[in-house]
Amino acid sequence: MEPQWMQGISSTTVCNWFYFFFVVNLLVTLVAVGKIIYISVKARMLGSPMGILQLITVIAIMSISVTNSLFFYLMCDRGLTPGGARLSAASPDTSQGNSQANYVYRPSNY
């Protein structure tokens, strides 16, 4: 299913790629928020509704970007970790005394 030329790329390299983009997104976010605050203070816009709206918008968009890239890295890392946390459907929680299985989140023990 995977092309021949991609089989030589290790899984760790792919995960490090996602981590690299997480760090880059985080740095860009910090610079962008700092820049918006600096420009708003210099132009005396931070007290105005438009300046605050601009700051909130930048923070929201960049937070989504950073969270998304961190999520991709965590998915990759946990997918490669043999003892990574997974939803264990094979071990239902019946300790409540009811006959229905309540599936709970438990780290796998390999």
C-alpha positions, -999 to +999 in steps of 0.1 A: +000+000+000+029+023+008+052+034-021+085+017-022+105+049-018+087+057+015+094+024+031+130+035+039+117+064+061+116+053+097+085+059+118+105+079+144+115+103+116+078+108+107+070+115+144+099+139+147+085+157+116+052+163+134+071+175+166+092+199+145+060+215+131+045+217+166+076+237+178+075+259+147+038+266+152+044+274+188+072+299+179+051+315+152+022+319+176+044+335+203+058+359+177+024+368+162+008+374+196+038+395+207+037+415+174-001+421+177+004+433+213+033+455+204+016+471+174-016+476+194+002+493+223+022+515+199-010+525+180-030+528+212-055+502+199-054+477+227-080+496+246-103+498+216-128+470+208-112+464+174-077+459+189-090+435+215-110+416+188-079+414+167-058+400+196-085+374+205-088+363+169-051+358+165-048+339+198-078+317+189-065+308+154-029+302+165-041+281+195-060+258+171-029+255+149-006+246+178-031+222+193-036+205+160+001+200+154+006+187+189-023+163+184-007+149+152+026+144+171+008+126+200-011+104+176+020+094+159+040+088+191+013+068+208+007+048+177+043+037+177+046+031+215+039-005+223+026+003+258+008+035+247-025+044+261-054+029+242-091+022+247-092-014+258-124-029+244-112-064+255-114-055+292-149-042+301-155-028+335-182-049+352-173-039+388-205-020+391-224-052+394-245-047+363-244-071+334-237-045+308-201-038+301-189-002+306-158+003+285-133+025+303-100+040+294-071+019+306-035+020+296-024-012+279+001-034+297+023-052+272 
